[in-house]
Amino acid sequence: MKKLYSLLFTILISAVSFGQTVFINEIHYDDAGTDSGEGVEIAGPAGTDLTGYTLTPYNGNGGASYSPVVSLSGIIPNQGGSGYGTLWFDLAGLQNGAPDGIALSNGSTLIQFLSYEGSFVGTGGVADGVTSTDIGVSESGTVEGESLQLVGTGNTYGNFTWSTSMASTYGAINTSQTFGAASPSINITSPSNGATIAAGTTSVNVVFSTNNLVGGETIDITVNGSKTTNVTSPFNITTTNGTTYNVTVELVNGGVVDSDMISFDVAALTVVADLAALRADVVANGTGKYYQISSTPTISYTRASRNQKYIQDATAGILIDDANGTIATPFTVGDGISGLIGQASEFNGVLQLIPSVDATVTTGTTITPEVVSISTLLTSWEDYESELVRINGVTFADAGGTFASSTNYDISDGSTITFRTSFSEVDYIGQTIPSGSNNMNVLVAEFSGTPQLTATSLSELTLSTKNLQIAGFNMYPNPTYLGYVNISSKSSANMEVSVFDVLGKQVLKQTVSDNVLNVSKLNAGLYIMKVSQDDASITKKLVVK
């Protein structure tokens, strides 16, 4: 967001500036009909004698000159009192390019080798072995009376840029062109105006550049009303979440010569207790917000691809997608991850967290996959997305075949769901698809509204069938506000019950013989309950009101 201050510059021109060279200022080579008026305009300091200068047309097909060298003459006039001027030279028969070029030289000294409709290497003459500079614009069926011209402000070729076809100005200063010394200027190059910086960012560098300095300038910067004088780039700003920063840089030389200003935001940060709370907030408010997770989830799987990590706590799971490698700390399966901050996003229906700061390794909690059925996942997969769960008594429809990567397979425990080989790095790719009925630990995924399962290793697909889910297990009420929960099964044997809080701490352990679990001493909240009976076990979520 540029803000200009007026400054009076007095330019005294008493002689030709020998530091400036002449340059090609305007070109016309093609009309929609019969070509006419082809030629080249030369610009430079007023009073420059062009005797000894030459123009050489070059053919892009082969790189050699296609017409005799054109000798120039004449004195460049002072046009508009600018101290600079132009002279036009007719060059009938300029070729139509794809590509072609023109070399400007002073005697044997090459000044410019410009081309249009592409670049090529010159062969012979003053541009022998030189690669042309494509001006980046072209004439293709141009209306007669138009040309390609330099526009901008300055006194050297580099101060200007080529414009697409506009009304020709042969022998005159081009439209939108001003000759004279370019004014000193300052521009903020980073961050961009209106940028939103990731939550968790504690400092931002403001980067700025200056041009056309005359000497003696200093730079002041003002951030949200607080000015610092005589600064250099980059200037570091300490930032906090949820704050807008208005930044102005001023180029000062006795007074303010030029300035630039931007405004950027550091995103607000929503602190959530656990992954379930994050998911609930996304359901209510959509993706895009930044979150800080207060719980300490455990890593269930890591991938080199996009630095991905599957994590879960006692409440839910989520996929960390870290293509930028923001989390530089190494993590392995079973590690706890703390200090997790990131932005919620969605890819093909899967909720992801894109981290904005590094995280810390801490002690993880043992993940005991909750036992679920395929029928439950078919209707409630969002409740288990990115979690490691257990399904018992599963068969593959393609048993005996071979696993291929990125392929779908049907699996069933009475209900059928898609198993996908999503991970090319796992050890079962190329291996035989298990036969018979197996218990398996799988990660719950989704693809555009359809649930999918995948696994992290062959061993997770062929778990022992001894540790089956407790037959006929039932618990009610859940949630409970009565101070107890009724639990039952088809067996009359005692049940060993352990209850854990969301941080993985065991808060209750009971042997239940009368089908009643006393939870009156538990605070309201979410818990994980693990029940063992005979040779079977089951894990369930318990909500105490």
Buried (B, 14 or more C-beta within 10 A) or exposed (E): EEEEEEBEEEEEBEEBBEEBBBBBBBBBBBBEEEBEBBBBBBBBBBBBEBEEBBBBBBBBEEBBBBBEEBEBEBEBBBBEEBBBBBBBBEBEEBBBBEBBBBBBBBEEEBBBBBBBBBBBBBBEBBBBEBEBEBBEBBBEEBEEBBBBBBBBBBBBBEBBEBBEBBEBBBBBBBEBBBBBBBBBBBBBEBBEEEBEBBBBBEEBEBEBEBEBEEEEBEBBBBBEEEEEEEBEBEBEBEBEBEEEBEBBBBBBBEEBBBBBBBBBBBBEBBEBBBBBBBBBBBEEEEEEBBBBBBBBBBBBBBBEEBBBBBBBBBBBBBBBBBEEEBBEEEBEBEBBBBBBBBBBBEBEBBBBBBBBBBBBBEEBBEBBBBBBBBEBBEEEBBBBBBBBBBBBBBBBEBBEEEBEEEBEBEBBBEEBBBBBBBBEEBEBBEEEBBEEEBBBBBBBBBBEEEBBBBBBEBEBBBBEEEBBBBEEBEBEEBEBEEEEBBBBBEBEEBBBBBBBBBBBEEBBEBEBEEBEBEBEEBEEBBBBBBBBBEEBBBBBBBBBE
